[in-house]
Amino acid sequence: MVSAETARNIVGVIGNVISFGLFLSPCPTFYEIIKNKSVQEFKEDPYLATALNCMFWILYGMPFVHPDSTLVITINSIGFVLELIYLSIFFAYAPNKGKKKVILCLLVEIIFTAAVATGILLGLKTFSKRSLAFGIICDIFNIIMYASPLTVMKKVITTKSVKYMPLPLSLASFLNACIWTAYALIKFDIYILISNGLGSLFGAAQLILFACYFRSTPAEVDAEDVKKSSRTEIQFSGSNIV
C-alpha cells in the first residue's frame, strides 16, 4: 500500500511538471519579441509579479519556515529563474523607460522580500508562526494571480464568445490548481490549500463558461483579436503556480 508521504511526493512531482509547463507558456510571446526586436504592446508587469510570487513561495518552503516542502521550493526556484530570463529578454528589447521600470521594480521587489523575510525570521521563532506569516502573504499573491482571468471571463459573458479564453491554457491552469490542492490535502497544508482551492473554483468556472459559450462563438474569428487575447492569458498563466 502506498504511504501518504509517497502519494504526496508523486502528486507533487506531477504538480511540478504541470507548473513547469505553465511557466514555459510565455515562450511564444518572447519568441515574438526576439523575432521583432521589440516588446511591442507586451507588458512586463505579469513577469515581475510572478517573480515576486516565486520568491515568497521559495521562502515558505524553506526548512526553517515550513519543513518537508522541497517540491514547493524546486518548482518556484525554476519559475523564478525563468521569470528572470523573460525579464532579461524584455529588458534587452524595451525602450529606455521600460528598461528603467524593470530594474527599479526588481530592486524594490528584492528589497521588499528581504525586509519582510528578515522581519519574520527574526521576530517569529516557531515554524507555525513563520508558516502563518509567509503563508498569508503567499496566499494573497496567489489568489490575485488566480483571479486575474476574471476580466477575460467577463468579456466571454459580454460577447457570448470564448475566442478571448483559450481552452488549453484554462484547462492547464485548472489541472495545476487541482493537483496542488490534492498535494495540500494529503499532508494538510492550509496555505497551499486556500489559494489552490480557490484557483480550482476559478478554473472550473472558466471551463463551465467555455462549455456554455463554445457553440455561440462565431465561426469566423478575427485573428488579431485571438492573438491579443492569447497574449493576455499567457502573460498571467505563469503566475498560477503552487
N, C-alpha and C positions, 0 to 999 in steps of 0.2 A: 504493500500500500504506500502511495506517495505521501510523504510528510508535508505538513503545512509550509515548512520552510522551503522545501524543494519546489512545491507548487508555486509559491510566491516568487522564487527565483526564475522559474520558467515563464511565468506571466510577465515578470519584469523585463526579461530578455526580449519577449515579444513586443512589449511596450517600447523598449529601446529601438527595435527595428522600425516600428511604425513611426515613432517620433523622429528617427533619423531621416526617414522618407519625407516627413513634413518639413524638417529643417532644410532638405535639399530642394524643396518645391520652388523657391525663388530663383533657381539656376537659370531657367529660360529668361527671366527678367534681366539678369546680369549678363547673359549671353548677348541680349539685345543691346544693352548699354555698351558693352565692349565692341560689338559689331558696328554700332553707330558712333562710337566715341563721344557719347553724350548721355547724360542721365535723363534727358527729355523731361516728361512730366512726372517721372517717378520720384517718390519721397523717401527720405532716409529715416523718417520717424519710426516706422514699424520695426526696423532692424536695431535702432537704438533702444527701443522699448524691450525687444526680445533679449538683447544683450544684458540689460539690467535685470530682467526676469531670471535669466540663467544664472547670473551671479548670486542672486539671493537663494535660488534653489540649490546651488552648489554648497553654499554656506549651511543651508538647512540640513543637507545630507552628511555633513562632516561628523566624524565620530564624537567630537566634543559638544555637538549640538543634538543630533538625532542618530544614535548608533544604528547599525545594520541597514544603512540606506545607500550602499555602494552603487546600486543601479541608478539611483537618482543623480548621484554625482557624475557617473560616466556619461549619461546622455546629455546632461546640461553642460558638461565640460566640452563635449563635442559641439553642441549647439553654440556655445559661446565662441569657440574658435571659428566656426562657420560664419557667425554674425560679424566677427572682426574682419574676415575675408571679404564679406559682402560690403562692409563699410569702407574697407580699403579700396575696393573697386569703385564704389560710389565717390570716394574722395578723389580718386585719380581722374575722374571724368566730370566732376561737378564744377560749376563756376566758383570763383573765389568766395562768394557769400556762402555757398553750400559747403565748401571745404572748412570755413571757419566754424560753421554750425556743427559739423561732425566732430571736430576737435574739441570745441567748447563743451558740447553735450557729453562726450565721452569722459572728459576730465571731471565734469560735475557728477556724473554717474559713479565714477571710481571713488571720488572724494566722499560722496554721499554714502555709498556702500561701506567704505572703510570706517566712516564715522559711526554709522548705525551698528556695524559689526563690533567695533571696539566698545561702544557703549553697552551693548547687550552682553558681550562676553565678560567684560569687567564687572558689570553691575549685577548680572544674574549668574549664580554659581551652580545651579542644578540643571540636569538635562531637561526636565519637564518645563521649567521656566524659559530656558533658551529655545526649546522647541515651540513653545507657545508664542514667543515674540517673533521668531523668524517665520513660523507657520502662518501667523496672521498677515504678515507683510506679503509673503508669497501668495497666499490665497487672494488678497486684494488685487495683486498684479494679474494673477491667472484668471480671475473672474472678469476683469476688464478685458483681457485678451479674448476669452471665450465669448464675451458679449459683443465683441467688435462686429461680427457679421449681422447683428440685428438690423443695421441700416440697410443691408442688402435684402434681408427678409421683408422689410417694409416696402422696398421697391418691387419685390416679387408680388406682394399682395396688391400694390397700387396698379402695377402694369398687367397683372394676371399672366406673367411670363417668367419662366425660370432661366431665361438667357443670361441673367445677371448673377446666377448662382450655379457655378459648375458642379455637377454631381460628384465626380471623383474626389475633389477636394473636400466637399461637405461630408462624404462618406468616410474618407480617411480621418477627418477631424473627429467624427462621431466614434469611430472604432478606437482611436487613440484615447479619447476620454473614457470609454468603456473599459479598456484594458487597464488603465491606471486606477480606475475605480475599483476593479476587481483586485488589483495589487494592494490597494489600501484596505480592502475588506479582509483579505486572507490573514494578514497580521495588522490588526486595526491601527490605521493612521488617519486620524480625524482631519488633518490639514490637507493631505493629498486627496482624501475622500470628498471634502466640501467642494473644492474648486472643480474637480473632475466629475463629481456627481452632477453639479450644475452644468458643466460642459456637455455631459451626456444628454441632459434635457434640451439644451440649446441645439445640439447636433440632431437629436431626434426631431425637434421642431422644424429644422431645415429640411430634413428628409421627408417629413409629412407634407410640408409646403411644396416640395418638388413633386410628390405624388399627386397633390391636388391640382397643381397648375401646369403639369407637364403637357397635358393634352391641349390646353388652351394657348400654349406658346405658338406664335406664328411660325410657319414652316420656313419663311424667308427671314433670316436674321441678319441684321446689319453687322458685318464682320468687324468693323471698328468698335462697335458697342461691346461685342463679345470680348474683343481683345482688351478693352479697358476694364471690363468687369472682372476678367480673369486676373488682370494685374492687381486689382483691389483685393481680391480673395487671396491671391498668392502672397501679397505683401504681409498679410496678417496671419497666414496659415502657420508659419514657423513659430509663432508665439504661443501656440496652444500646446505646450509641452509640459507634462507632469502635473 
